[in-house]
């Protein structure tokens, strides 16, 4: 996990921008339930009336209300409104002290409304509560106006007010503010503006909700855009780092990881990390903000139902803990099984021809099916585990909603909660639970991504055994270039108990051809691979012009070499792009000349597009001999000082082999040529032949010298050449 957050830390500015945008998104998301509550409670139930202080009031109603106030409150109320217009309508001044007015109006509003309701019940001849009308309000206002003319009228009304308050039960007394809205609604109805007031409130509040929603959508799009760019950049950087590291690996590191595993780590593992980075930015960062904000809103509501949230969250965390303990080991195992499947697939596809030749299709199908089935079983287990989580999550969420409705309904029945408050509480609870649900889903994804990040980091942090020196040495500026010398060299493969090469010493000079021959597995290619530092010697040293190859930079060393591998490797592109693979300094003329020396011009010319002919991946659209000649031409076009041929003539017929070596000899008169070969005919005219046997030099000299002094060479020669060619006529007589 720390490795994933380390990758995100490289893009800290973008991550901070995402967090800031998520705070805005959370603010919008958490504000919407409040607006929903306002629409239900205020907009619908209270007719859009937000305050017990009416914005417009008739003079008669205001006078009735002032009679129910103290003298100070009555004076405050009278000053807060404008003078009556022609219709007797008074308007609230914009600069009025609304808070003080609400305290002054609340109780008189309730009492006046109750008086109107009582008047309506009397007129209806019933003792039940009857909703009053504007007529009832006017009747009560008229009665109060008439009564106010009598001596001590205000004192009498204040006494009636006290008696009226005493008749209210506690639940009504606690909600005087909402009860006071009923009088304002009745007043607006009397004015004929009740519908307009309600619609104005609903449109205003709905417009604010729409604006918040649009802002939230815009922020979510921006967060998604930034998160996608950050994750894509992380994937790009990881692929670049892994590729740069792998390109610098020696054969030892490549063999340690295996090609199939490196491909999996570069593709599938990086995709896992990239996907989780998007989730971390879009969900993990958002979930705590949303959850904490939801808890703060719920705590500020004083609904008494907060315990339901704690129960739901505790059940959710317990479920996540169980699932993590069950699924975590399988997620780690899954990556290993993906590697195994890729390895088997690669082996089968690469060796499809031998498989068919030996009729092993059925066996390989079973081997692939085993690897495929093992991966399938692991994936099924993890998927089933995750799928099993969803019903439990649904049960927790629905159970939470049921508890809120049950206990919220009781609170509504007691008058301590309104419908809108309960709707908002349910919404906030779902947001809190969903935030934990998001975290739980990410917690399930993180283990697999963590394993993938560890595997990627393992590749990046595995140092190559071949590296450039801190203070590289340069080749001598004067004198002959290209002298390759082995000084008592021994080499042992990593993890091996025995040396592959022992005490190898020889010198290869410019203008000469040094050939290395021996039985299969004697160490010929291993010896050649020590020169370009595909491996480093275990003991002794390899020098070029007196400078140890380990004291040179690899770029400087490889600039001196023209290497032709045992197995010709071509790259997708064209023939020209492959021949110019050695660098930008190679011209078309150099490429054409190299192809002519390598005896490749004939088959290149026969192609419709000539040197522009396409080469498929791995050179699959050319024959083995053609591939080998193009590989040789690629090395020649570079004009190196030292040529290394690792059994590079094995796929050529005898005639082409002779013609190629003759042309190569003319081209490489001033270069050092080292050839690893199986055929005596290839090394027959070499200036120096080294005979290897089980990692040791058992013969050194020319063909004639070795025929006289080296039994191992004689055995190889007799197995390949006739007695006449060996000049053994006398021994045969």
N, C-alpha and C positions, 0 to 999 in steps of 0.2 A: 504493500500500500504506500509506503513512504516513497518508493520509486515512482509511482504514478503521480503523487503530489509534487515530487521533485520536477517531473516533466511539466506539470502545470505551473510550477513556480517560475519557469523560464519565460512564461507569458503573463507575468504578474499584472501588468497594466491592463491587459484585456480581461483578466479575471476580476480585477477591481471594478472595471466598468460593468461586467456582468452582475456582480454583487449589488452595485448601485441600482442597476436596472431592475434587479429582482426585488429590491426593497420597494421600488415604485410599484412594481407589479403586485407585490403582496399588499401594499397599502390599498390599491384599487380592489383587489380581491376581497380584502377584509372589510372594506367600506360598503360593498354591495349588500350584505345581509342587513346592515343598519338601514339602508335606504328601503329595502324590502319591508322591514319592520315599520318604518315611517309610512309607507304607502298603505299598509294594512291597517295600522292603528290610527294614524292621523288622517291619511287621505280618505280611507273608506269608513272606518268606524266613527271618526270625529268630523267627517265632512270637510277635511282639509284645514281645520282650525288648529293652529299651533299654540295659541295663547288664550288665557281667560280674559284678556283685554281686547275688545273688539276694535278693528281698524276704523270702522264707521258705526255710529250708534245714533238712534233717534233721541231727541231731547227728552221725551217722556220716559224712555227706558233709562237713560243716564240719571235723570232726577230720581227715579225709583231706586236705582243702585246707590246713589249718594245718600239717600235716606237711611240705607242699611249700613253705611260706613261711619266711622268716627269723623268728627269735624275736620281733623287734619287730613285724613284720607280723602274726604269729600272735596276739600279745597284742592288737593293734589290732582284728583281726577278731573275737576272742572277746568283747571289750568292746562291739563294735558290735551284738551280737545279744542278745536277751533270753534268760532261762534256759529250758531245754527244758520243754515242756509234757508232759502225760501221754503223748502220742504221740511224744515225742522231737523235736518241731518247734520251731525257734527262729525268731524274727521280728526283722527289722532295725529297730533303733531309729530313730524319726523324726529325731533330732538327730545321727545318725551323719555322720562326715566322708566323704561319698560319693566325692569326688575321690581322697582318700588310699586308700580301700578299693579303688577300681578299679585303682590301681597295684599294690596287694597281691594282688588276686584274679586279674588277667588271666593271668599266666604259669601259676600253679597250675591254673587252669581248663582251659587248653589241654593241659597235661601230663596231668591227670587224665582228660580226654576222650580223649586219644590212648591212654592206658593201657586205658581201657574199650573203645576201638575195637580195640586189639590183642587184648584178651581175647576180644572177639566173633569176631575173625578166627581165633584159635586154636581156639575152640570149634567154628567152622565148618570147620576144617581147610583153610584157604586163606590165601594171602599177600596177597590183594587187600584193599582197604579195605572194611570192613563197618560199617554204622551200628550203634552199640552200643545196648543196651536198658537199662532200669532194673536188670535182673538183672546185667548186666555192670558197671554202676556200683557196685552193692552188693558185687559180688565183689571189685572192685579196692579199694574202701574197706575191706573186711574184711581183705584181704591187707596193706594199709598199716597197719591197726590192729595186726595180729599182728606185723608186722615192726618196728613202733615199740617193741615191748617189748625187743628185743635191744639190747645195749650198742652205742652209736655209730650208732643207727638213723637219727637226723636227718641226721648227716653223710653217711651212705650215700645217703639219699634226695636230699639236695642235690646229691650227685655224679651221681645218676641224672637229676636235673633238668637239670643242665648238659649231660649227654650227650644228653638228649632235645631240648634246644634246638639242639644242634649238628646234629641230624638234620633239622631244619626247613630248607627252602629259603628263599631271600630273600623271595619273594612271600608265603609263609605267615607268615614272621616279621614282615613289614610290616603284616599284617592280623590281628595277634594278638587285637585287641579284638573283631572280628567272629567269629573262631574261638572266643573265650572264651564267646560267647553259646551255642554248641552244648552246652557243659557245663551251663549254666543251664537250657536247654531240656530237657536230659536229666533234670535234677534235678526240674523242674516236672512232667515226665512221670511220674517215679517217685512224686511226691506226688499225681498225678491231677488237677492243676489247669492243665495246659498249654493246654487248649482255652479255659478261662475267662480265662486271662491274655491269650491272643491276641485273643479276642473283645472283652475290655475295652479293649485298646489300639486295635483297629480302630474300635470304637464311639466312643471318646473322640476319636481323631484325625479320624474321619469327621464327628463332631459339630462339631468346630472348623472343618473345611472348610465344612460347611453354614452355620455362623454367619458365616464370612468371605464366603461367596457371597451370603448374604442382605444382609449389610452393603454389599457391592459393588453389589448391585442397587438398594438404597435410595439409595446415593450417586449412582449413575448416573441414577436418576429425578430426584433433586434437581438434579443438574447440568443435565439436559435441561430441567427446569422453569425454572431461573434463566437458562440460555442462551436459551431461547425468549422469555422476558420481555424480556431485554436486547435481543435482535435485533428484537423487535417494537417496543420503545421507540425503537430507532435508526431503524427504518423510519418510525415515526410522526413523529419529530423531523425527519427528512430531508424527508418529504412536507410537513410544516408549514413548514419553512424555504424549500423550493423554492416552495411556493404563495405564501407571504408575499412572497418576492422577486419572483415573476412578477406578482403583483397590483400591485406597485409599479412594474413596467416601463412605460416609454413604448412607443409604437408602434414606435419604432426598434429596441428590444431584442427585441420580439415578432417583428418581421420578420427580425431577425438569426438567431434560433434556428429559426424556423418553428414553427407550432402543433403539427405532427405530432412534431417532435423534442422539444418540451417535454413532450408527453404521454408519449412513450417514456421520457424521463428520469424523469418523475414516477412511472411505473408499473414498467416492465420493469427499468430500471437500479437503482432503489431495491430491488426484489425481489432482484436479484443481490447487492447489498451486504448485504441482510438475511440471505439464505441463507448467504453466506460468513461472516458474523459468528457464526452458529450453529456452523458447521463449525470456525471458529477456536477458539471456546470449548470445544467438545466433543472436537475431534480434535487440532488443532495444539498446544493447551496440554497435552494428555494424552500425545501421542506422545513428546516429549522426556523427560518424567518416566518413562514406561514404558521407553523405550529405555535411559536412563541407569541406571535401577534394574536392568534385565535385565543390562546389561554388568557392573554391580557384583556381582550374584549369580554370574555366570559366572566373573568374575575371581577371586572368593573360593573357587571350587571346585577349582582346580588340576587340571583334567582334561587340560590340554595340547591341547585342541581349540579354543582361542580363535581361532586363525588362520582357522578356517572362517567365523566370523562376519565377520571383516574382509574376506574374499574376497566374501562375499555382499553386504555393504553397499557395497563398491566397485563391484561389478557393477550393483547397483541404482542408485547415483548416476550411473554412466555412462549407463545407460538413460534416466534422468530428464533428464539434460542434453541428450541427443539429441532426445528428444521435445519438450522445451521450445523448443529452437531451431527445430523444425519447426512447432510448433503456435502459438507466440506471435503471429506476424504475423496469422494467420487469426483469432485471437480478437479482435484489435483491429479487423479489417475487418468482423467479424460485426455489431458494434453499428451501424456506418454502414449496413450493408445492412438491418438491422431498421428504422432510421429511414426509409430509402428505401421499404421495403415499406409502412410506416404512412402515409407521405406519399401514395403512389399510391392506397392503399386509401381514404384520406380524400377525396382529390380525386374518385375514381370514385363513392363513395357520396354525396358532397355534390352532385355534378353528374349524378346518374342520369337526371334528366328531359331535359336537353339532349343527353345521350349517346343516349338512345332517340330523341329528335326528329331527330337527325342520323344515325341508324343507324350509330353508331360503336361498337356493342357489341363487335364482333369486334376492332377496333383496341385498345380499352381492355383487352379480355381478354388480348391479346398483350402489352400494356404491363405489366399486372399479372403475367402469367406470367413475363416477363423478370425482374422484381424478385423474384418468388417463387423462380424457378429459381436465380438468383444466390445468394440466401440459402441455398437447399437445398444447393447445391454446396459452399458454405463450411462449412455444418453437417456435411455428409457427410464432408468432409475431416477436420475436427476430431474428429468422432465415430470415424471409422475409425482415426485416429491414436491416440486414447485406447483404442479396443478392441484395437488391435495391442499395446498395452502389457501387457494382461492375460496373454496367453500367455507373454510373456517373464518377467513377474512369477511366474507359476506355475512356469516352468522353473527360475528362481532358487531359489524356495522348496523345490521338490521335490529339486533338485540339492543344496541345503544339507542337507536331511534325509538324503539318500543318503550324503553324505560323513560326517555324524555317525554314522549307523548303521555304516558301513564301518569307520571308525577307532575308534568306540566299541566295536564288537564285538571288535576286536583288543585294546583296553584291557581289556575284560572277560575275554578269554581269558588275559591276563597277570595278572589279579587286581587291577589298579589302579583298576577302575571296576565299580560294581554296576549292575544293571538299572535300579533306581529313579533312580540318578544320571544314567544316559543319557537316561531319559525326561524328567527335569527339565531336562537340558541342551537337549534338542530343543525343549521347551516354551519355555524362555528364549530360545533362538535364534529361534524363530518370533515371539515377542513383539518382539524387537529388530528383526527384518526387517519385521514388520507396522507397527511404529512408523515406520520409514522409508517404508514403503509409504503409510501415512496422510499423511505429510508430502508425498510425491510427488503423491498425488491432490489434496491441497489446493494444491500448487504449480501444478497444471494449472488449477484453478478460479480462483486468485488473479489471473492476468492479465486474464481477462474482468471480474472484479469490480473490479480496479484501473482498467480502462478506464471501467467504469460509474461508479465513484467520481469519477474525473476529470471525467466529463461532468456529474455532479451538482454537483460543486464549481465547475465553470465557470459554471453557472447561478447558484449562490448568490453567487459572488464577482464576477459581472459587475455593476458599478454601474449603476443607472438614470441616464440623462441628465437625468431630471426628479427633483429631490429638494427637500426642504424647506430653507429657509435656516436658518443657525445662530441668527440673531436675527430672528425674523419680526416684521413690522409689522402693527398692527391697523388696521382701517378706521376712518375718523373717526367719533366717537361722535355728532356732530350734523350736521345738514345733509341734503341729498338723497342717497339711496343708489341705486346702480345705474348710475352714469355709466361707460360703457365707452369708452375712448379708445385709438386706435392712433396711435403717434407714429413716423412714418417707419420703418415696420416692413418688414424684408426677411427672407425665410426660404428656406433651402436644405435639402433632404432630405439625411440622412447618406449620404455616398458620391457625391452628385451634383455635377456640375461647373457647373450653372446654378441660378440662383435660381428658386424656384417662385412667390414673391411679391416684388415690388420696390416699395419706398418707398410703403407703404400708410399713409395718415393719414386718420382720420375719428373722429367722436365719436357715440356712441349714448346718448341720454338717457332717463330714466324718463318714462313716459307716451307715448313715441313708439315707432313701429315702424321699424326700419332693415332694409331688404331688400337682399339681395345677389343679383345676377343676372348671367348671362354664359353663354358657350358652354361645352360640355362640356370639362373639363380645364383651365379657365382659372384654377382655384385657389380656388373658392368654399368648398368644404368644408375645404380646408387653412387658409384664413383663419379660419373658425369654430373649428377645432381648436386654434388658438393661444390662445383665451380660457380654456378649461379646462386648458391646459397639457398637452394630449396630445403636443404638441411645444413646444419653446421657440424663441422668435424667434432668428434669426441676428444681426440688427441691429435697433436701435430698441427700443421697449418697448410693452407692452400694459398699461394701467392700469385699475383699477376704483376710482372715487372718489379718483383721484390716487395710488393705491398700486400700484406695479408688481406684477403677479401673481407674479413670481418672488420677491418679498419677503414673500409670504404663505404660510402653510402650505397644503398642498393640501386638507386637510379644511376649512379656513376658506374657501378659494376655492370649493370645490364646494358648500358650504352656501348660497352666494349664487346658484347656477346651477340652472336646470331644463333639462336637455339632452335633446333628442330626436334620436337618430341617424338617418342617412339610411336605414339598413336597420333596421327595427323588430326589437328583440331582446326576447323574453319568456323568463321562467325557469319551470322546472317548478314546479307548485304550483297555486294557484287564481287566479281573477281578482282577488280581494281582496288576496292576498299580493303580486301584481304591482303593483297600484295603490298599496300601502303600502310599496313597495320603497324609497322615499325616507327612511324613518326611522320610529321607534316613535311619534313625535309625531303621525303622521297617523291621524285617527279614521275610523270607518266613514262618518260624514257627509261628511268631506272626500273620501273615495274616491268616494262616490256623486255628490257635486257635480262632481268632476272628470270622471267618466264622462259626466255629463249635458252638460257643456261640450264634451267631445270627441265628442259625438254617438254615444256608445257604449251608452247606456242601452237603446236599442231592441233591439239584438241580444243584450245581456246578459239582458234580461228574457225574451226568447224562449227562453232555455235553461232546462231543468227546475230546475237548482240555482242559477240566478241568479248572484249575485256569488261564490257558492261553487263554481261550475263549475270543473272541473280544466283546467289548461293543460299541455299536453305539452311535452317538452323542445324549446326553440327556438320554441315557439308553433306547432308543426306542425298542430295541430287547429283553428286559426282561419285565416281568409283574410288576404290581404295588407292589405286595407283595415281589417279589424278589428284586426289586429296593430298597424297604424299608429295607429289611434285609441286603443288601449289604451296605447301608448307615449306619446302626447300627454297622455292622462289621468294617467299616472304622473308626468309632469313637473309638471302643474298641481296635483296633490294635494299636492305638496311646498311650495307657496306660496313660490316663490323670488323673488328680487328681479330676476333677469335670466333671460329665456327665450331659449334657443338652439334654433332649429328648422332642422335640416339637411335641406332638401328633404323635409320630413315630411308634406307634403300630396299627394305625387305619386300615391299609390294611391287617393285619394278622388275620387269623382265631383264634378262642378261644384256640384250642389245641396248636398251634404254639406260641401264645401269652404267655400262661402259661409256656411252656417249655423254651421260651426265657428269661422270667423274672426270672425263677428259676436259670438258668445257669448264668444270668447276676448278680444275687444276690451273688452267690458264687465268681464271679470274682471281684465285686466291694465292697467287705466287708470294705475296708479301704478308699473308695472314696465317695465323695459327689454326690448324684444322685438327680437331679431335673427333674420331669416328668410333662409335660403338657398333659392332657388326656381328652377324652370325655367319656370314658367308666368307669363305677364304678369298673368293674372287674380288670382294669389295676391298680387302685390306692387303692384297697381294703386293702392291707397289708402294705401300706406306713406308715412310722413312724410319718409323719406329713402331713396332708392334708389341703391345703388352698382353701377356697371356695370364688371365685370372683363373684361379681355381680355389673355390671356397673362401673367397675374400682375400686371397694372397696373390702377389705377383710371382708366378712360377717360371716366367720366361720374359725376356726383353731383348729386342733386336730386330733385324730385318727378317724377311721371309726366309732367305737363304740361311741366315745364322740360326734361326729357330728350328729349321728343318734338321740342323745338325746337332742342336744342343737341348731341345725341349721336347720330351716325349708327349706332353699334353698337346702341344701344337701339332706334332706329327700325327697324333691320333685324329685330331679334327681335320687335318688336311687330307689324310687318307680316306676319311669318310665322305669327302666332298669332291676330290679331284682324282683324275686317272693317274696311273703310274707315269705315263708320258708327261703329263703336266707337272708332276712332282719331280721329274728328272731322276726317276729311280730305276732307269733301265738296267743299270749295272747290277743293282741289288736283285732285280728280277731274273737276271740271267743265271 
